[in-house]
Amino acid sequence: MKLGIQSVCTADLEIDGLMTLAKTIGLDGVELAAGYLGRFRKEPDGPEWHISTADTVASAEKAAMLARAAGVEIFAFASRCDVQELEKFESLCRAAAAIGCPNVRIGCGRYDAALGYWASMKRSREQLAAAIEVGRRHRVRPVVELHDNTMADGVLASYELVRDFSPRDIGIIFDVGNAKLFGYQPWPQAFDILYEYVSHVHAKDMAWAREGDKVNIVFTGPGEGFVEWPEVMKQLKQRQYEGYVSIEDYRGGWCAKNPEWPAERKARQWKAFLERLMETC
C-alpha cells in the first residue's frame, strides 16, 4: 500500500511546496488538482492550479520535473472536467500521457429530474463510453470519484455506472468518507462490489453537525468521524491492495488557505494514523 495526497486540500501550497511536503514527510505520490480556478482559493485573478488547462502539457511537465526531483510519483490528475467536456478531457489525457500519469478524474454527470434516474444513468454511461475512447487514444484511464450529487453517489450507484466497462478502461476513486455517508454498504460488501474498479482510495473522515434547524456535513480528523478506519484498512490488506491511499482532508475549508489548518499539519496527522493502521490491522 502506498500513501499519497490529493492537492485540492493543499491550496496553501504551490506545486514546488507540494512536492517538498511530500518528500519531507515521506509520501509516495501526489494526485494533482487540474483546472481549479484561482477564485476557489480566494485569488480572483490567480491562475488555475496545480495543472492549468490553458497550457496543460507545459504545466504537467513542470510538475513532473519537480516530482522527479522529490522522488514522488504523480499517480492521478484530480480534474474538474465533466464528462461532457471531451475536448478539455483530451487535453488533460495528452498531458498525463506525456508525463506517465495513468489516471485522470472526470465528472460523471448528475441526476436530471426531467429524465428520471435510469435515463440519467443511461446518459452518463453513454458519455463515459466516449470518454473511455479518448483515454484509450492516450493510454490514460478516466476515473470517476464516488461522490454525492453525481451518478456515482454510492457504492451500488458507482457499480451500476461502470459495470458494462472493463476495469482496464475506467476506474472508481473509492472515497471512503463519501462511501460512508452516501449510499453506504458495509465495508466487506463495498469492496466485494467495487474492488476490481478501484483506481485509488481517498482518505477523509466526516460527521454530521446540527446548526439550528440544519444538519451539515463537517470534515473531521482521522478516526474522529463516522468511518470505521480499522475495518477499511483490514479489507484493503486482506485483498492485498498495493495502490494509493490518498489524503483528502478539508478541515479549514474546501480549497481554503487557512493558517489554522495548513496542508502539512493535516498530512502529517493522516500519515501517522494510516501507517499505524497498516501495521496493526
C-alpha positions as CSV (number, residue, x, y, z in Angstrom):
1,M,0.0,0.0,0.0
2,K,1.3,3.5,-0.9
3,L,0.4,6.8,0.7
4,G,-0.3,10.0,-1.3
5,I,-2.1,13.3,-1.1
6,Q,-4.7,15.0,-3.2
7,S,-3.6,18.5,-3.8
8,V,-7.1,20.1,-3.8
9,C,-6.7,20.0,0.0
10,T,-3.3,21.7,-0.2
11,A,-4.5,25.0,-1.5
12,D,-2.0,26.8,0.6
13,L,0.9,25.3,-1.4
14,E,2.1,25.9,-4.9
15,I,3.4,23.0,-6.9
16,D,7.0,23.2,-5.6
17,G,5.8,23.4,-2.0
18,L,3.6,20.4,-2.5
19,M,6.4,18.3,-3.8
20,T,8.7,19.5,-1.0
21,L,6.0,18.5,1.6
22,A,5.6,15.0,0.0
23,K,9.3,14.4,0.1
24,T,9.8,15.8,3.6
25,I,7.1,13.7,5.3
26,G,7.7,10.6,3.1
27,L,4.7,10.3,0.9
28,D,4.9,8.2,-2.2
29,G,2.8,10.2,-4.6
30,V,0.6,13.1,-5.4
31,E,-2.8,13.4,-7.0
32,L,-2.7,16.8,-8.7
33,A,-5.5,19.3,-8.9
34,A,-6.2,20.2,-12.5
35,G,-8.2,23.2,-13.7
36,Y,-9.0,24.6,-10.2
37,L,-9.7,28.3,-10.6
38,G,-7.9,30.9,-8.6
39,R,-11.1,32.2,-7.1
40,F,-11.7,28.8,-5.4
41,R,-8.8,29.8,-3.0
42,K,-9.9,33.4,-2.9
43,E,-7.5,34.6,-5.6
44,P,-9.9,36.0,-8.2
45,D,-7.1,36.9,-10.7
46,G,-4.9,33.9,-9.7
47,P,-4.0,31.1,-12.2
48,E,-5.5,27.7,-12.4
49,W,-3.8,25.2,-10.1
50,H,-1.9,22.9,-9.9
51,I,-2.3,21.8,-13.5
52,S,-3.5,24.6,-15.8
53,T,-5.9,23.7,-18.7
54,A,-4.6,26.8,-20.6
55,D,-1.1,25.2,-21.0
56,T,-1.8,21.7,-19.9
57,V,1.3,19.9,-21.2
58,A,3.7,22.6,-20.1
59,S,2.3,22.8,-16.6
60,A,2.3,19.0,-16.3
61,E,5.9,18.7,-17.4
62,K,6.9,21.3,-14.9
63,A,5.1,19.3,-12.2
64,A,6.7,16.1,-13.4
65,M,10.2,17.7,-13.2
66,L,9.6,18.8,-9.6
67,A,8.1,15.4,-8.7
68,R,11.2,13.5,-10.1
69,A,13.5,15.8,-8.1
70,A,11.5,15.0,-5.0
71,G,11.3,11.2,-5.7
72,V,7.5,11.4,-5.8
73,E,5.0,9.8,-8.3
74,I,2.2,11.7,-9.9
75,F,-0.4,9.0,-10.0
76,A,-3.6,10.9,-11.0
77,F,-4.9,14.3,-12.1
78,A,-7.9,15.4,-9.9
79,S,-9.6,17.4,-12.6
80,R,-12.7,19.5,-12.6
81,C,-13.5,18.3,-16.1
82,D,-17.1,17.0,-16.7
83,V,-17.9,14.1,-18.9
84,Q,-19.4,16.5,-21.4
85,E,-16.1,18.4,-21.8
86,L,-14.3,15.9,-24.0
87,E,-12.0,18.4,-25.6
88,K,-10.7,19.5,-22.2
89,F,-10.5,15.9,-21.1
90,E,-8.4,15.0,-24.1
91,S,-6.1,17.9,-23.4
92,L,-5.6,16.5,-19.8
93,C,-5.1,13.0,-21.1
94,R,-2.5,14.2,-23.5
95,A,-0.7,15.9,-20.7
96,A,-1.0,12.9,-18.4
97,A,0.4,10.6,-21.1
98,A,3.3,13.0,-21.6
99,I,4.5,12.5,-18.0
100,G,3.4,8.9,-17.4
101,C,0.4,9.7,-15.2
102,P,-2.0,6.8,-15.6
103,N,-5.3,8.3,-14.3
104,V,-7.4,11.4,-15.0
105,R,-10.5,12.1,-12.9
106,I,-13.6,13.0,-14.9
107,G,-17.1,14.0,-13.7
108,C,-19.9,11.5,-14.5
109,G,-22.9,13.7,-14.8
110,R,-25.8,14.4,-12.4
111,Y,-29.4,13.2,-11.9
112,D,-31.8,15.1,-14.1
113,A,-35.4,15.0,-12.7
114,A,-36.8,15.7,-16.2
115,L,-35.2,12.5,-17.4
116,G,-35.6,10.3,-14.3
117,Y,-33.0,8.2,-12.6
118,W,-32.5,5.4,-15.2
119,A,-32.4,7.7,-18.2
120,S,-29.9,9.9,-16.3
121,M,-27.8,6.8,-15.7
122,K,-28.0,5.7,-19.3
123,R,-26.9,9.1,-20.5
124,S,-23.9,9.1,-18.1
125,R,-22.9,5.6,-19.3
126,E,-23.0,6.8,-22.9
127,Q,-21.0,9.8,-22.2
128,L,-18.4,7.8,-20.2
129,A,-18.1,5.4,-23.2
130,A,-17.0,8.4,-25.3
131,A,-14.5,9.5,-22.6
132,I,-13.1,5.9,-22.5
133,E,-12.4,6.2,-26.2
134,V,-10.5,9.4,-25.6
135,G,-8.5,7.7,-22.8
136,R,-7.6,4.8,-24.9
137,R,-6.1,7.0,-27.6
138,H,-3.6,8.3,-25.0
139,R,-3.4,5.1,-22.9
140,V,-4.8,7.0,-19.9
141,R,-7.7,5.8,-17.8
142,P,-10.6,8.0,-16.9
143,V,-11.5,7.6,-13.2
144,V,-14.8,8.6,-11.5
145,E,-15.0,9.6,-7.9
146,L,-17.6,8.1,-5.6
147,H,-19.2,11.4,-4.8
148,D,-22.6,12.8,-3.7
149,N,-24.7,14.8,-6.1
150,T,-23.4,12.7,-9.0
151,M,-24.5,9.5,-10.8
152,A,-21.8,7.8,-8.7
153,D,-23.2,8.8,-5.3
154,G,-22.8,5.5,-3.5
155,V,-21.2,2.0,-3.9
156,L,-24.0,0.4,-5.8
157,A,-24.6,3.5,-8.0
158,S,-20.9,3.6,-8.9
159,Y,-21.1,-0.1,-9.9
160,E,-24.2,0.5,-11.9
161,L,-22.4,3.3,-13.7
162,V,-19.3,1.3,-14.7
163,R,-20.3,-2.4,-14.7
164,D,-20.5,-2.7,-18.5
165,F,-16.9,-1.4,-18.9
166,S,-13.6,-3.1,-18.3
167,P,-11.7,-2.0,-15.2
168,R,-8.7,-1.6,-17.5
169,D,-10.7,1.2,-19.3
170,I,-12.3,3.0,-16.3
171,G,-11.7,3.2,-12.6
172,I,-13.5,4.3,-9.5
173,I,-11.9,6.5,-6.9
174,F,-13.1,4.9,-3.7
175,D,-13.7,7.9,-1.4
176,V,-14.1,6.3,2.0
177,G,-15.8,9.4,3.6
178,N,-18.3,9.7,0.8
179,A,-18.9,5.9,0.8
180,K,-19.8,6.0,4.4
181,L,-22.4,8.9,4.2
182,F,-23.8,8.3,0.7
183,G,-25.2,5.0,-0.5
184,Y,-23.4,3.1,2.3
185,Q,-22.7,-0.6,2.1
186,P,-20.9,-2.4,4.9
187,W,-17.2,-2.4,4.1
188,P,-16.8,-6.1,3.2
189,Q,-19.7,-5.8,0.7
190,A,-18.5,-2.4,-0.6
191,F,-15.1,-3.8,-1.6
192,D,-16.6,-7.0,-2.9
193,I,-18.7,-4.9,-5.3
194,L,-16.2,-2.3,-6.4
195,Y,-12.7,-3.6,-5.7
196,E,-11.7,-4.5,-9.3
197,Y,-12.6,-1.0,-10.4
198,V,-10.7,0.9,-7.6
199,S,-8.1,3.2,-9.0
200,H,-7.1,4.6,-5.6
201,V,-8.7,5.3,-2.2
202,H,-9.4,8.8,-0.8
203,A,-8.7,9.1,3.0
204,K,-11.0,11.5,4.7
205,D,-13.4,11.4,7.6
206,M,-16.7,13.2,8.1
207,A,-19.6,13.6,10.5
208,W,-22.9,15.3,10.8
209,A,-23.3,18.5,12.8
210,R,-26.5,20.3,13.6
211,E,-26.6,24.1,13.3
212,G,-30.0,25.4,14.3
213,D,-32.6,23.6,12.1
214,K,-29.9,22.4,9.6
215,V,-27.7,19.4,9.6
216,N,-24.4,19.8,7.8
217,I,-21.5,17.6,6.9
218,V,-18.3,18.5,8.7
219,F,-14.8,17.2,8.0
220,T,-13.0,15.7,10.9
221,G,-9.6,14.5,11.8
222,P,-8.5,10.9,11.1
223,G,-10.6,8.5,13.2
224,E,-12.8,11.2,14.6
225,G,-15.8,10.9,12.2
226,F,-18.1,8.1,11.1
227,V,-15.6,6.0,9.2
228,E,-14.5,2.7,10.8
229,W,-11.0,3.1,9.5
230,P,-9.6,-0.1,11.1
231,E,-12.1,-2.2,9.1
232,V,-11.4,-0.3,5.9
233,M,-7.7,-0.9,6.2
234,K,-8.3,-4.5,7.1
235,Q,-10.4,-5.0,4.0
236,L,-7.7,-3.4,1.8
237,K,-5.0,-5.6,3.4
238,Q,-7.0,-8.8,3.0
239,R,-7.3,-8.0,-0.7
240,Q,-3.5,-7.3,-0.9
241,Y,-4.2,-3.8,-2.1
242,E,-1.0,-2.2,-3.5
243,G,-2.4,1.1,-4.7
244,Y,-2.6,4.5,-3.2
245,V,-4.5,5.7,-0.2
246,S,-4.6,9.5,-0.9
247,I,-5.2,12.0,1.8
248,E,-8.1,14.4,1.2
249,D,-8.7,16.5,4.3
250,Y,-10.8,19.7,4.0
251,R,-10.6,20.8,7.6
252,G,-10.3,24.5,7.4
253,G,-12.4,24.7,4.3
254,W,-12.6,23.4,0.7
255,C,-9.7,24.9,-1.3
256,A,-9.0,27.2,1.6
257,K,-5.8,28.8,2.6
258,N,-6.4,28.5,6.3
259,P,-3.4,29.2,8.6
260,E,-5.1,27.1,11.4
261,W,-5.1,24.0,9.1
262,P,-2.0,24.1,6.9
263,A,-1.5,21.2,4.5
264,E,1.5,19.9,6.4
265,R,-0.4,19.7,9.7
266,K,-3.2,17.6,8.1
267,A,-0.9,15.5,6.0
268,R,1.3,14.5,9.0
269,Q,-1.7,13.6,11.1
270,W,-3.2,11.4,8.4
271,K,0.1,9.8,7.5
272,A,0.8,8.8,11.1
273,F,-2.7,7.5,11.5
274,L,-2.7,5.4,8.3
275,E,0.7,4.0,8.9
276,R,-0.3,2.8,12.4
277,L,-3.3,1.1,10.9
278,M,-1.2,-0.5,8.2
279,E,0.9,-2.1,10.9
280,T,-1.9,-3.2,13.2
281,C,-4.9,-4.2,11.1
